[in-house]
Amino acid sequence: MYFDDVKVGMTVDIAPAVIEKEKMLSFARDYDNIPLHTDEEYAKKTHFGRLIAPGVMSFMSVWARYLEVDFFGEELLAGKSTKIEWIKPVFADDVLTGKATVTNISKRNEKNGLVEITIEAYNQNGELVLTDITEAIVKCRKAP
């Protein structure tokens, strides 16, 4: 989809992403190796009461499903930024679903524009667990 076709308020649903315990532990050991994510005995003593998924892993699980939508297709030039806010913990076996909404657009030049996408991810109980605001650089149509 070209920048010229994007409108504020456009939305797409994001398919469910399951947080599998073994993948969660593997990710944590490789990228966020703290006891809250890897040591069940330690995690039981925290106010969460059990292991929680690394925040980046939770986001990336939803992000991977968002990319399957291929919102911009070949007109996507690059990402510019992302800002993630974690609101509630995500646990093993949680099922995250989401919605991506175009929340802002701005033309940068004749060749491309900036599209802001806000992703909201919810767990299986309907609780908002994270939000993300990503800016993408998207091609404009060539002038006739």
C-alpha positions in Angstrom: 0.0 0.0 0.0 1.4 3.4 -1.0 1.6 6.2 1.5 -1.0 8.1 -0.6 -3.5 5.3 0.2 -3.0 5.3 3.9 -5.6 7.0 6.1 -5.6 7.7 9.8 -7.9 5.3 11.6 -7.2 2.3 9.2 -7.0 -0.9 11.3 -6.0 -4.5 10.9 -6.5 -7.3 13.3 -3.4 -9.3 14.4 -3.7 -13.1 14.6 -3.2 -14.8 18.0 0.4 -15.5 19.2 0.9 -18.2 21.9 3.7 -17.6 24.4 5.1 -21.1 24.6 7.0 -21.8 27.8 10.0 -23.5 26.2 10.4 -20.7 23.7 10.0 -18.1 26.4 12.7 -19.8 28.5 15.0 -20.1 25.5 14.5 -16.4 24.6 15.1 -15.3 28.1 18.3 -17.4 28.5 19.7 -15.9 25.3 18.5 -12.2 25.5 17.1 -11.4 29.0 18.7 -13.8 31.4 17.4 -12.6 34.7 15.8 -14.8 37.4 12.3 -13.3 36.9 12.3 -14.9 33.4 14.4 -18.1 34.0 14.2 -19.3 37.6 10.8 -20.6 38.7 11.7 -20.8 42.4 12.8 -17.1 42.3 9.8 -16.0 40.3 7.4 -17.7 42.9 8.7 -15.2 45.5 8.0 -12.1 43.4 4.7 -10.3 43.3 4.0 -12.0 40.0 4.1 -15.4 41.6 5.5 -17.1 38.6 7.8 -16.6 35.6 6.9 -13.8 33.3 7.9 -13.6 29.6 10.6 -11.1 28.6 8.8 -7.9 27.4 10.7 -7.8 24.1 9.7 -11.4 23.4 6.0 -10.6 24.1 6.2 -7.7 21.7 8.1 -9.6 19.0 5.5 -12.5 19.2 2.8 -10.0 18.4 5.0 -8.1 15.9 5.7 -11.3 13.9 1.9 -11.8 13.6 1.5 -8.2 12.5 4.1 -8.7 9.8 2.0 -11.5 8.4 -0.6 -8.9 7.5 1.9 -7.3 5.2 0.1 -4.0 5.5 2.4 -2.0 3.2 3.8 -4.7 1.0 6.6 -3.7 -1.3 5.9 0.0 -0.6 7.5 -0.3 2.9 10.9 1.3 2.7 12.1 1.0 6.3 11.2 1.3 9.9 12.2 4.6 11.6 11.4 4.0 15.3 9.4 2.0 17.8 8.3 2.7 21.4 7.0 -0.2 23.5 5.1 0.2 26.8 4.5 -2.9 28.9 1.3 -2.6 30.9 0.7 -6.1 32.4 2.9 -9.2 32.7 2.7 -11.9 30.1 3.0 -15.5 31.3 3.7 -18.9 29.7 0.7 -20.1 27.6 -0.8 -16.7 27.3 -2.4 -16.0 24.0 -1.9 -12.5 22.7 -4.1 -10.9 20.1 -4.0 -7.4 18.8 -5.0 -4.6 16.6 -2.8 -2.3 14.6 -4.2 1.2 13.9 -2.8 4.0 11.7 -2.6 6.9 14.2 -0.7 9.5 12.3 0.7 10.2 8.8 3.0 12.9 7.5 4.5 13.3 4.1 8.3 13.6 4.2 9.0 14.5 0.6 7.9 13.6 -2.9 9.2 10.0 -2.6 7.9 8.9 0.8 5.9 9.6 4.0 5.9 8.5 7.6 3.1 6.3 8.9 2.7 5.9 12.6 1.1 2.5 13.6 -0.1 1.9 17.1 -0.4 -1.7 18.2 -2.4 -2.8 21.2 -1.9 -6.4 22.4 -4.3 -8.2 24.7 -4.1 -11.4 26.6 -6.8 -14.2 26.5 -8.6 -12.4 29.3 -9.0 -9.2 27.2 -6.5 -7.3 29.3 -4.2 -4.8 27.5 -0.7 -6.1 28.1 1.4 -3.8 25.8 1.2 -1.0 23.4 3.7 -0.1 20.7 4.0 2.9 18.5 6.1 2.3 15.3 6.9 4.7 12.6 7.4 3.3 9.1 8.7 5.0 6.0 6.4 4.2 3.1 6.8 5.0 -0.6 4.6 7.5 -2.4 3.2 7.0 -5.8 5.2 8.6 -8.6 3.8 11.8 -9.9 2.1 11.4 -13.3 
